[in-house]
Amino acid sequence: MDNQTPLQHHRYPATESEYEAELTETENEFAEQLEAVEEKAHKEIQRYLLWGSLGVVVNISVFYLFNNIFGVEYQISNLIAWVFSVQASFWIDKKLVFKHASAHPFRDMGKFYGTRVFTYVLEALILYVGISLLSFHATITKVIGHGLAIFGNYFFSKWFIFNKKTQKTTN
């Protein structure tokens, strides 16, 4: 779609019916382009939900392992789980979700970690409130906190890290 040429007018409509026909043709072309963009976005979200679930599994599993099996304090377990899942999620998002090609993957990784810090802090705060203040079950609180972080992670990844403008300027 990026390599399409703009509409070319070799002659302008002379009558109102010609104008209406031209307008309808232009509207139809625009509607087709809009539909293609919406379909691409829908497929991207589906890929994010499918492949992103692997990052979630890594995060929750590592948290559960360290907190419940090894008896590590919940915030430390959360930090360890975050490191593992962010690393897994970076490569999953880069290759399978956003299909982002870049000559600078470590720069992209730095931005990825930088944005994930924000959602990590949000999740740590939710864990503190849920576990320390409200005495909720640690793993259930982790699932809720991570679920909220997923939404922020998608938008940061989509618009800040793996966007097409970044891809074009870094290649």
C-alpha positions as a Markdown table, in Angstrom:
| # | Residue | x | y | z |
|---|---|---|---|---|
| 1 | Met | 0.0 | 0.0 | 0.0 |
| 2 | Asp | 2.9 | 2.4 | 0.6 |
| 3 | Asn | 4.0 | 2.2 | -3.0 |
| 4 | Gln | 0.7 | 3.3 | -4.5 |
| 5 | Thr | 0.6 | 6.4 | -6.6 |
| 6 | Pro | -1.8 | 9.2 | -5.7 |
| 7 | Leu | -4.9 | 9.7 | -7.7 |
| 8 | Gln | -4.1 | 11.3 | -11.1 |
| 9 | His | -6.6 | 13.6 | -12.8 |
| 10 | His | -6.1 | 14.0 | -16.5 |
| 11 | Arg | -9.4 | 15.8 | -16.8 |
| 12 | Tyr | -11.8 | 17.3 | -14.3 |
| 13 | Pro | -15.5 | 16.5 | -14.2 |
| 14 | Ala | -17.6 | 18.9 | -16.2 |
| 15 | Thr | -21.0 | 18.0 | -14.9 |
| 16 | Glu | -22.5 | 17.2 | -11.5 |
| 17 | Ser | -23.1 | 13.6 | -12.4 |
| 18 | Glu | -19.4 | 13.2 | -13.5 |
| 19 | Tyr | -18.4 | 14.8 | -10.3 |
| 20 | Glu | -20.5 | 12.4 | -8.2 |
| 21 | Ala | -19.2 | 9.4 | -10.2 |
| 22 | Glu | -15.6 | 10.6 | -9.5 |
| 23 | Leu | -16.3 | 11.2 | -5.9 |
| 24 | Thr | -17.9 | 7.7 | -5.5 |
| 25 | Glu | -14.9 | 6.1 | -7.2 |
| 26 | Thr | -12.5 | 8.0 | -4.8 |
| 27 | Glu | -14.6 | 7.0 | -1.8 |
| 28 | Asn | -14.6 | 3.4 | -2.9 |
| 29 | Glu | -10.8 | 3.4 | -3.3 |
| 30 | Phe | -10.4 | 5.0 | 0.2 |
| 31 | Ala | -12.8 | 2.5 | 1.7 |
| 32 | Glu | -10.7 | -0.4 | 0.2 |
| 33 | Gln | -7.5 | 1.1 | 1.6 |
| 34 | Leu | -9.1 | 1.7 | 5.0 |
| 35 | Glu | -10.4 | -1.9 | 5.1 |
| 36 | Ala | -6.8 | -3.2 | 4.3 |
| 37 | Val | -5.4 | -1.1 | 7.2 |
| 38 | Glu | -8.1 | -2.3 | 9.6 |
| 39 | Glu | -7.5 | -5.9 | 8.6 |
| 40 | Lys | -3.7 | -5.6 | 9.1 |
| 41 | Ala | -4.3 | -4.1 | 12.5 |
| 42 | His | -6.7 | -6.8 | 13.4 |
| 43 | Lys | -4.2 | -9.5 | 12.4 |
| 44 | Glu | -1.5 | -7.8 | 14.4 |
| 45 | Ile | -3.6 | -7.7 | 17.5 |
| 46 | Gln | -4.4 | -11.4 | 17.0 |
| 47 | Arg | -0.7 | -12.2 | 16.7 |
| 48 | Tyr | 0.0 | -10.1 | 19.8 |
| 49 | Leu | -2.6 | -12.0 | 21.8 |
| 50 | Leu | -1.4 | -15.4 | 20.5 |
| 51 | Trp | 2.4 | -15.0 | 20.8 |
| 52 | Gly | 2.2 | -12.5 | 23.7 |
| 53 | Ser | 0.7 | -15.3 | 25.7 |
| 54 | Leu | 4.1 | -17.0 | 25.7 |
| 55 | Gly | 5.6 | -13.9 | 27.5 |
| 56 | Val | 2.7 | -14.1 | 30.0 |
| 57 | Val | 3.3 | -17.8 | 30.6 |
| 58 | Val | 7.0 | -17.1 | 31.2 |
| 59 | Asn | 6.2 | -14.2 | 33.5 |
| 60 | Ile | 3.6 | -16.0 | 35.7 |
| 61 | Ser | 5.6 | -19.3 | 35.7 |
| 62 | Val | 8.9 | -17.7 | 36.8 |
| 63 | Phe | 7.1 | -15.6 | 39.4 |
| 64 | Tyr | 5.3 | -18.7 | 40.8 |
| 65 | Leu | 8.5 | -20.8 | 40.7 |
| 66 | Phe | 10.5 | -18.2 | 42.6 |
| 67 | Asn | 7.8 | -17.1 | 45.0 |
| 68 | Asn | 5.9 | -20.3 | 45.8 |
| 69 | Ile | 8.5 | -23.0 | 45.2 |
| 70 | Phe | 11.8 | -21.3 | 46.2 |
| 71 | Gly | 10.2 | -19.0 | 48.8 |
| 72 | Val | 11.7 | -15.8 | 47.3 |
| 73 | Glu | 10.0 | -12.5 | 48.4 |
| 74 | Tyr | 7.2 | -11.5 | 46.0 |
| 75 | Gln | 8.8 | -8.2 | 44.7 |
| 76 | Ile | 12.2 | -10.0 | 44.1 |
| 77 | Ser | 10.3 | -12.8 | 42.3 |
| 78 | Asn | 8.5 | -10.2 | 40.3 |
| 79 | Leu | 11.7 | -8.6 | 39.2 |
| 80 | Ile | 13.2 | -11.9 | 38.2 |
| 81 | Ala | 10.1 | -12.8 | 36.3 |
| 82 | Trp | 10.1 | -9.4 | 34.6 |
| 83 | Val | 13.7 | -9.8 | 33.3 |
| 84 | Phe | 12.9 | -13.3 | 31.8 |
| 85 | Ser | 9.6 | -12.3 | 30.3 |
| 86 | Val | 10.8 | -9.0 | 28.9 |
| 87 | Gln | 13.7 | -10.7 | 27.1 |
| 88 | Ala | 11.4 | -13.4 | 25.7 |
| 89 | Ser | 8.8 | -10.8 | 24.8 |
| 90 | Phe | 11.2 | -8.6 | 22.9 |
| 91 | Trp | 12.2 | -11.3 | 20.4 |
| 92 | Ile | 8.6 | -12.6 | 20.1 |
| 93 | Asp | 7.2 | -9.1 | 19.5 |
| 94 | Lys | 10.1 | -8.2 | 17.1 |
| 95 | Lys | 10.0 | -11.3 | 15.0 |
| 96 | Leu | 6.4 | -12.7 | 15.2 |
| 97 | Val | 4.0 | -9.9 | 16.2 |
| 98 | Phe | 5.2 | -6.7 | 14.6 |
| 99 | Lys | 7.6 | -8.4 | 12.1 |
| 100 | His | 10.0 | -5.5 | 12.6 |
| 101 | Ala | 13.3 | -5.5 | 10.6 |
| 102 | Ser | 16.0 | -3.2 | 12.0 |
| 103 | Ala | 19.7 | -2.8 | 11.6 |
| 104 | His | 19.9 | -1.9 | 15.3 |
| 105 | Pro | 18.2 | -4.6 | 17.4 |
| 106 | Phe | 20.0 | -3.7 | 20.6 |
| 107 | Arg | 18.8 | -0.1 | 20.3 |
| 108 | Asp | 15.3 | -1.5 | 19.9 |
| 109 | Met | 15.9 | -3.7 | 22.9 |
| 110 | Gly | 17.0 | -0.8 | 25.0 |
| 111 | Lys | 13.8 | 1.1 | 24.1 |
| 112 | Phe | 11.8 | -2.0 | 24.7 |
| 113 | Tyr | 13.3 | -2.4 | 28.2 |
| 114 | Gly | 12.8 | 1.3 | 28.9 |
| 115 | Thr | 9.1 | 1.2 | 28.1 |
| 116 | Arg | 8.7 | -2.0 | 30.1 |
| 117 | Val | 10.1 | -0.3 | 33.2 |
| 118 | Phe | 7.0 | 1.9 | 33.3 |
| 119 | Thr | 4.7 | -1.1 | 33.3 |
| 120 | Tyr | 7.0 | -3.0 | 35.7 |
| 121 | Val | 6.6 | -0.2 | 38.2 |
| 122 | Leu | 2.8 | -0.2 | 37.7 |
| 123 | Glu | 2.8 | -4.0 | 38.3 |
| 124 | Ala | 5.0 | -3.7 | 41.4 |
| 125 | Leu | 2.6 | -1.1 | 42.8 |
| 126 | Ile | -0.4 | -3.4 | 42.2 |
| 127 | Leu | 1.5 | -6.3 | 43.8 |
| 128 | Tyr | 2.3 | -4.1 | 46.9 |
| 129 | Val | -1.3 | -3.0 | 47.3 |
| 130 | Gly | -2.8 | -6.4 | 46.6 |
| 131 | Ile | -0.4 | -8.5 | 48.6 |
| 132 | Ser | 1.0 | -6.3 | 51.4 |
| 133 | Leu | -2.0 | -4.0 | 52.0 |
| 134 | Leu | -5.0 | -6.2 | 51.1 |
| 135 | Ser | -3.5 | -9.6 | 51.8 |
| 136 | Phe | -4.6 | -11.1 | 48.5 |
| 137 | His | -3.1 | -14.3 | 47.1 |
| 138 | Ala | 0.3 | -13.5 | 45.5 |
| 139 | Thr | -0.1 | -15.4 | 42.2 |
| 140 | Ile | -3.7 | -14.1 | 41.6 |
| 141 | Thr | -2.5 | -10.6 | 42.3 |
| 142 | Lys | 0.4 | -11.1 | 39.9 |
| 143 | Val | -2.0 | -12.3 | 37.2 |
| 144 | Ile | -4.2 | -9.2 | 37.7 |
| 145 | Gly | -1.2 | -6.8 | 37.7 |
| 146 | His | 0.4 | -8.4 | 34.7 |
| 147 | Gly | -2.9 | -8.4 | 32.8 |
| 148 | Leu | -3.1 | -4.6 | 33.2 |
| 149 | Ala | 0.5 | -4.2 | 32.2 |
| 150 | Ile | -0.1 | -6.1 | 29.0 |
| 151 | Phe | -2.3 | -3.3 | 27.6 |
| 152 | Gly | 0.4 | -0.7 | 28.2 |
| 153 | Asn | 3.1 | -3.0 | 26.8 |
| 154 | Tyr | 1.1 | -3.4 | 23.5 |
| 155 | Phe | 0.7 | 0.3 | 22.9 |
| 156 | Phe | 4.3 | 1.1 | 23.8 |
| 157 | Ser | 5.6 | -1.6 | 21.5 |
| 158 | Lys | 3.2 | -0.7 | 18.7 |
| 159 | Trp | 3.8 | 3.1 | 18.6 |
| 160 | Phe | 7.2 | 3.6 | 20.1 |
| 161 | Ile | 9.4 | 0.6 | 19.4 |
| 162 | Phe | 8.2 | -1.4 | 16.5 |
| 163 | Asn | 6.5 | 1.3 | 14.4 |
| 164 | Lys | 7.2 | 1.5 | 10.7 |
| 165 | Lys | 8.7 | 5.0 | 10.9 |
| 166 | Thr | 11.4 | 3.7 | 13.3 |
| 167 | Gln | 12.0 | 0.8 | 11.0 |
| 168 | Lys | 12.6 | 3.0 | 7.9 |
| 169 | Thr | 14.9 | 5.5 | 9.7 |
| 170 | Thr | 17.1 | 2.9 | 11.3 |
| 171 | Asn | 17.7 | 0.8 | 8.2 |
